[in-house]
Amino acid sequence: MTVATIVRGPITDRLISELAETGLPVGDQSQPDDPFGWQGEPNADDSDFIPWMTIAASTGQAGTGAMGASASEWKLPYSVTYACVSRAQLDWLADKIRTKLVGIERESVGGWRIQQIRCTSIGGSNRIGGSFPDYFTQVDLFEVWTSKERT
């Protein structure tokens, strides 16, 4: 029996690169390295809010796979957190990212094939009131369905 061990790093890198195509700062299980959020005193004439997002991996599950190829399929969950200055901007960004991520399908990455990505949960918006004006966050959940590439 062959046991396939998932190589997750390249898949996570692929998702990060898709998020980065927006031109907005993206964090890898942390805050972004690039400037994000309020730049300057919130609500001052010369201040700006840079929307940002971060992606985090959760515990993956091996599928049963074909006979003789145990764990040749994996379901890898991720969460994407968005932060924007208004609820409307938050909805726009989250809608855009969901469309981009679920559009990745049947793509080879690191010896594995991303078969599909599903958005499994659309988070509620949260108002963060630590600054004035407030800003908003949301967390969406995704599942990346993969299978081992045949060689």
Secondary structure, DSSP 4 states (H G I P E B T S, - for coil): -EEPPP--HHHHHHHHHHHHTTSS-EEESS--SS--EEESSTT-TT-EEE-EEEEEE---EE---STTEET-EEEEEEEEEEEESSHHHHHHHHHHHHHHHHT--SEEETTEEEEEEEEEE-PPPEEE-SSSS-EEEEEEEEEEEEEEPP-
